[in-house]
Amino acid sequence: MGLWLTFWAGLSSVQAQELAVLDMTKVEKTTPTALPMQGINPSGNTLAVNNQYFVKNGEPWYPLMGEIHYNRVNPQDWESALLKMKSGGLGIVATYIFWNEHETQKGKWDWEKGRNLRRFVELCSKHGLYVWLRIGPWSHGEQLHGGHPDWINSMKGKRSNDPTYLAEASRFFQQIGEQTSGLYFKNGGPIIGVQLENEYASGQAEHISTLKKMALSSKIEPVYWSVTANTVFDDTKVEVIPLQGGYPYRGWEKGGGKATKDFLYGNDQWIMTDALGKVYYDTKRFPKGMCEQGCGSQVTYANRFVVEPYIVEAHLQNQIGRGMNMMGYYMFHGGTQSPGLKEPGCPENYDFQAPISEFGYLRPSYKYLKILHHFANDFGKELVQMKVVEAPNPLHDELNTEQVRYIGRVKNNQGFVFFCNAQVRVPMPDKQVALQVKLSHETINFPKFTLKGQTSPILPFNLNLNGILVKYALAQPFAKVENEGNLMVFFQKLKGVEPQVALDRTTIKEMKSAGWSFRKEGDLDVVSSPKASVIELKNGEGKRVTLVFLTRTEAENAWRVNLNGKQALVLSEADMVVKNNEIALLQLKLPTFVFKIYPANTLALETLKKKTESTVWDNYTVGVPQKQPALSIKKLATNNIEIGSAEAFPAYINDVFVKVDYRGGQAEMWQGEKLKTDHLFNGTPWLLGLKNYLPYGPLSVRLADWNNNITGISVELANNIKKTGPSFNAIEVMPQYKTSVRIKP
């Protein structure tokens, strides 16, 4: 078992061609061992887990989970936030329950309005989302005292089995049990998991066991129990699952950190540094999964940086490639700190540069991650069973930009090869690569291709699609859509690479490949094309298998839907959510919405006429009135503007965003004498959503002076700001239009 590298010299390209060889002939076969965590709901659905992967309804499952803190999001936005998370491909919602958020004074509990945990969980259930509660009692999450109330924070025996602390924590757990009564999986509810404590590396293992007993006695009864992987616990009891964390950008380090080893397909169990990298358990006892996969990071007063979406994508791809069989993000949806409850030294915003911003705006990272989410959802059943094939001499130098970084996953001679030509803080050059996969009964040679810099593609081999065998593809598997036994498989074209597919001729009854070049290689039919996008096949039973090749832009704008029992893929540059057999579309500045539905003649819309251009998709266009919101923007001073509005937004405007392009140490948004939120300058504009604020009066945006302690900003820009003082460069008002179309029953 192993992966070895050989270099081919003397090529005319600037980069020598690298022969990447994956030797999968000696992959160890192991039988999964069930863990004592399983459940069944009243509908007969089941959940379980073994030491390799999670299981749903008896089948291997790749769970995708995203963090959102209900107390940090306006409750009127909870439903739309959850729908956006679901549209992004997530199936589980994770959230902290901060103790000091609810016990505001000793013995006085508040579970109303923005603290209404029960309503939040019920909304998750309404939209088919599972829930994973992080109940502490100590949580951190940049909350004051880590979520402990003041009198608990001053207690000497906190975070231990001290009887006084346990008695207080038991009251908190009992409150959670009451608020979540009847909402667990066994009751037909959405709560499937609970995390105890958080990053408990310096405590006692017995404390975790005690907390679990306390939670159970408080009627907190999930299927799965977890801890963060840098927690001390008794792994021989197998009573909790350790879940890991890793951040490509690190807000706690100067300038957001340097180049990291997170992009080397390493086998470390907790991709962090120093003490956080310790492992306190036998890794073979548990499945590998993440609870804090960093898809953003918090900017601090001292440390400024910009999260690049291609880095977030490459970081996730590295985790999947190196064997992570569950993905949980921190944070997937940003928010705003509760007044008076933020950790000292933290900003008012909890935006985190997350895929979904503090104001509900979808950042580019959302669409980059969605590409891999579709892959995990549609190919995850096979993927989680695949073993990792690593290099015997893996790359250890994160600054090495010449050597190709790659890894494989395989089972029964089929699998995927993961390439990473991206590295945080370091630009990566293009590389010429030839790939050879050695299997027990054959060797598969991929054609040479250009591995573009700042990309992280996945290539399949021996991919079985309803009996039709794809021996290899120079394209990334993206999603599957199946209706009445007919399968459509979508691939993403690689940047700068002509798609090429090798098909086992013996598994094909019929093929239509208009516009594709065709050649025979032994028992293989090899097709390639720089422009064509569809290959129509029939298997031995006469059922259709259609291969559709999307550009990168199309893949980013693809939305996986299931309506009226029919599966489809919708392409639209607009943001999209699905609710009650209704497709809702949101779009900045543009009142005309254009979208395509794959496959054609699958979903009939109620009021729109379709334009069918091929047998593959239907085209639709719908528009709403164009309107520039009547905002008043007054300059009160060089570093202060006032934003107001005398009119309500019409129904077809979801929100009004103001893009504030400024220079300064930070910007703050005030309403009267109340500081609502802020933005720490990192070189990018602040995109403010106004719908939750303007109905209550005008807003003031105030800029602060530069602070010499700020890191991560170029010296030239910092000096310019110090010289000129804080100032506004430009203010742009951008309406976010919305429309919706219903699917005919």
Secondary structure as GFF3:
##gff-version 3
##sequence-region A 1 745
A	DSSP	beta_strand	2	7	.	.	.	ID=ss1
A	DSSP	beta_strand	17	23	.	.	.	ID=ss2
A	DSSP	beta_strand	39	40	.	.	.	ID=ss3
A	DSSP	beta_strand	46	49	.	.	.	ID=ss4
A	DSSP	beta_strand	54	56	.	.	.	ID=ss5
A	DSSP	beta_strand	59	61	.	.	.	ID=ss6
A	DSSP	beta_strand	64	67	.	.	.	ID=ss7
A	DSSP	three_ten_helix	70	72	.	.	.	ID=ss8
A	DSSP	three_ten_helix	75	77	.	.	.	ID=ss9
A	DSSP	alpha_helix	78	87	.	.	.	ID=ss10
A	DSSP	beta_strand	92	96	.	.	.	ID=ss11
A	DSSP	alpha_helix	99	102	.	.	.	ID=ss12
A	DSSP	beta_strand	103	105	.	.	.	ID=ss13
A	DSSP	beta_strand	108	109	.	.	.	ID=ss14
A	DSSP	three_ten_helix	113	115	.	.	.	ID=ss15
A	DSSP	alpha_helix	117	126	.	.	.	ID=ss16
A	DSSP	beta_strand	130	136	.	.	.	ID=ss17
A	DSSP	three_ten_helix	144	147	.	.	.	ID=ss18
A	DSSP	alpha_helix	150	153	.	.	.	ID=ss19
A	DSSP	alpha_helix	163	179	.	.	.	ID=ss20
A	DSSP	three_ten_helix	185	187	.	.	.	ID=ss21
A	DSSP	beta_strand	191	196	.	.	.	ID=ss22
A	DSSP	alpha_helix	205	217	.	.	.	ID=ss23
A	DSSP	beta_strand	224	228	.	.	.	ID=ss24
A	DSSP	three_ten_helix	235	237	.	.	.	ID=ss25
A	DSSP	beta_strand	241	246	.	.	.	ID=ss26
A	DSSP	three_ten_helix	254	256	.	.	.	ID=ss27
A	DSSP	three_ten_helix	261	263	.	.	.	ID=ss28
A	DSSP	three_ten_helix	274	277	.	.	.	ID=ss29
A	DSSP	three_ten_helix	283	285	.	.	.	ID=ss30
A	DSSP	beta_strand	290	294	.	.	.	ID=ss31
A	DSSP	alpha_helix	309	321	.	.	.	ID=ss32
A	DSSP	beta_strand	327	330	.	.	.	ID=ss33
A	DSSP	beta_strand	335	336	.	.	.	ID=ss34
A	DSSP	beta_strand	349	350	.	.	.	ID=ss35
A	DSSP	alpha_helix	364	383	.	.	.	ID=ss36
A	DSSP	beta_strand	387	389	.	.	.	ID=ss37
A	DSSP	beta_strand	405	411	.	.	.	ID=ss38
A	DSSP	beta_strand	414	420	.	.	.	ID=ss39
A	DSSP	beta_strand	431	438	.	.	.	ID=ss40
A	DSSP	beta_strand	443	445	.	.	.	ID=ss41
A	DSSP	beta_strand	449	451	.	.	.	ID=ss42
A	DSSP	beta_strand	458	465	.	.	.	ID=ss43
A	DSSP	beta_strand	468	473	.	.	.	ID=ss44
A	DSSP	beta_strand	476	483	.	.	.	ID=ss45
A	DSSP	beta_strand	486	492	.	.	.	ID=ss46
A	DSSP	beta_strand	500	504	.	.	.	ID=ss47
A	DSSP	three_ten_helix	505	507	.	.	.	ID=ss48
A	DSSP	beta_strand	510	512	.	.	.	ID=ss49
A	DSSP	beta_strand	517	521	.	.	.	ID=ss50
A	DSSP	beta_strand	524	528	.	.	.	ID=ss51
A	DSSP	beta_strand	534	538	.	.	.	ID=ss52
A	DSSP	beta_strand	544	550	.	.	.	ID=ss53
A	DSSP	alpha_helix	552	556	.	.	.	ID=ss54
A	DSSP	beta_strand	558	563	.	.	.	ID=ss55
A	DSSP	beta_strand	566	572	.	.	.	ID=ss56
A	DSSP	beta_strand	575	578	.	.	.	ID=ss57
A	DSSP	beta_strand	582	588	.	.	.	ID=ss58
A	DSSP	beta_strand	592	598	.	.	.	ID=ss59
A	DSSP	beta_strand	611	612	.	.	.	ID=ss60
A	DSSP	beta_strand	618	623	.	.	.	ID=ss61
A	DSSP	beta_strand	631	637	.	.	.	ID=ss62
A	DSSP	beta_strand	640	645	.	.	.	ID=ss63
A	DSSP	beta_strand	653	663	.	.	.	ID=ss64
A	DSSP	beta_strand	666	671	.	.	.	ID=ss65
A	DSSP	beta_strand	674	680	.	.	.	ID=ss66
A	DSSP	beta_strand	686	689	.	.	.	ID=ss67
A	DSSP	three_ten_helix	694	696	.	.	.	ID=ss68
A	DSSP	beta_strand	699	704	.	.	.	ID=ss69
A	DSSP	alpha_helix	715	724	.	.	.	ID=ss70
A	DSSP	beta_strand	727	742	.	.	.	ID=ss71
###
